[in-house]
Amino acid sequence: MIRETSQSTESKLAYTVDGDKDSPAMVLLHGAWAVGTDWDPVIPAFAGDHRVYVPTYVGTVRATGRGNTPSS
């Protein structure tokens, strides 16, 4: 499993990539109260037949460790 972070001047994206680069792509998304690493237990099951991409949306509560209110 490869964990990478891509950063531009406007945004930062952390993501995990697993599986053969020539396999069909699969993207696993998380909800507002989760992070991409929540998918870690199931990634190996898909990575045998797919190239699995799992982004973590920067700014989600668990990614930042903060609440979702301005005072947090």
C-alpha positions as CSV (number, residue, x, y, z in Angstrom):
1,M,0.0,0.0,0.0
2,I,1.4,3.4,-0.9
3,R,0.4,6.5,1.0
4,E,1.1,9.8,-0.8
5,T,0.3,13.5,-0.3
6,S,-0.1,15.8,-3.2
7,Q,0.0,19.5,-2.5
8,S,-0.5,22.5,-4.8
9,T,-0.6,26.2,-3.8
10,E,-4.4,26.0,-3.4
11,S,-5.0,22.6,-1.8
12,K,-3.6,19.5,-0.1
13,L,-4.8,16.0,-0.8
14,A,-3.7,12.9,1.1
15,Y,-4.4,9.5,-0.5
16,T,-3.6,5.8,-0.5
17,V,-3.0,3.8,-3.7
18,D,-2.8,0.0,-3.9
19,G,-3.0,-2.6,-6.6
20,D,-1.5,-3.1,-10.0
21,K,-1.4,0.1,-12.1
22,D,-2.7,-1.7,-15.1
23,S,-5.8,-3.0,-13.3
24,P,-9.2,-1.2,-13.5
25,A,-9.5,1.8,-11.2
26,M,-11.7,1.8,-8.1
27,V,-12.2,4.9,-5.8
28,L,-13.3,4.4,-2.2
29,L,-14.7,7.6,-0.7
30,H,-15.4,8.4,2.9
31,G,-18.1,10.5,4.6
32,A,-17.8,13.7,6.6
33,W,-17.0,12.1,9.9
34,A,-14.4,9.7,8.5
35,V,-11.0,9.6,6.9
36,G,-9.5,7.5,4.0
37,T,-7.6,5.2,6.4
38,D,-11.0,3.8,7.6
39,W,-10.9,1.8,4.4
40,D,-7.6,0.1,5.2
41,P,-9.1,-3.2,6.4
42,V,-10.9,-3.8,3.0
43,I,-8.4,-2.3,0.6
44,P,-6.5,-5.6,0.2
45,A,-9.7,-7.4,-0.8
46,F,-10.1,-5.1,-3.8
47,A,-6.4,-4.5,-4.6
48,G,-6.0,-8.0,-6.1
49,D,-8.2,-7.1,-9.0
50,H,-8.2,-3.3,-9.0
51,R,-6.0,-0.2,-8.7
52,V,-7.6,1.3,-5.5
53,Y,-7.5,5.0,-4.8
54,V,-8.5,6.2,-1.4
55,P,-8.5,10.0,-0.9
56,T,-8.7,11.7,2.5
57,Y,-10.5,15.0,2.2
58,V,-8.4,17.6,4.0
59,G,-10.7,19.6,6.3
60,T,-12.8,16.7,7.5
61,V,-13.1,16.6,11.2
62,R,-10.9,13.5,11.9
63,A,-8.3,14.7,9.3
64,T,-7.8,18.0,11.1
65,G,-8.6,16.9,14.6
66,R,-11.0,19.9,14.9
67,G,-14.7,20.2,15.1
68,N,-16.7,21.7,12.2
69,T,-17.6,25.0,13.8
70,P,-15.7,28.2,13.5
71,S,-14.9,28.3,17.2
72,S,-13.3,24.8,17.1
